[in-house]
Amino acid sequence: MERWNANNSAYRTTWITLVHLNQLAKSFKDSKDVKMKDLTFWGHADSDSMRKQILEGLSIQIDNYFTKLCGVRYEEDSSREKALKEMQEILKEASKTVENFAQACDDQYKFWREGELNV
């Protein structure tokens, strides 16, 4: 089974968060291979230092969206600091994809119904 599918709550939540934060305007199925350099924030930075500031702010917004609006919790071996760092590592790499980013988020957060058997 292909990993990138809308039944994966981590991928679906990450995608909709990027859409709500005006970083992405593509459908779920067309977002998998979108590169970080094609997200909105990338075009607003004139330098690497400005991009770093913007992506740090974006990662905080995403963390707040996940934890405060969606009720997502951190994995047992994660924390806010670790999750922010992991998101920033992906966001700063121009060639990384939305799927790479969603997987990094899935590694740090326990999304709704994650690990439950859906029968």
C-alpha positions, 0 to 999 in steps of 0.5 A: 500500500502506498504510504501517502494516502488520506487514510493516514491521519498524520499525512492528512492533518499535515496536509490540511495544516499546510493548506490552512496556513496558506503554504500549499494550494494543491489537493491532497493527492497532488501534494505528495511530491511538492518540494519545500522550495515550492511552499509559500514561505520559501518565496518570502525569504530574500536570504538564508537567515530570513528563511530560517526565521520564517521557517522557525515561525512556521514550525511553531504555527504548525505545532500550535495547530496540531496540539491546540486545535487538533488535539494531537499529542507528542510521541512518548520519545518526543517533545515540543523542542524535538518536534520543532527541530525535526520540522525545521530540518525538513523545511530548510531543505529545498528538495524535501517533499510534503511527504517527507515533511508529513513523515517527520511530523508523524514521527514526532506526534501521535495523531488522532486514532493513530495505531488503532485498528480501523475495522 
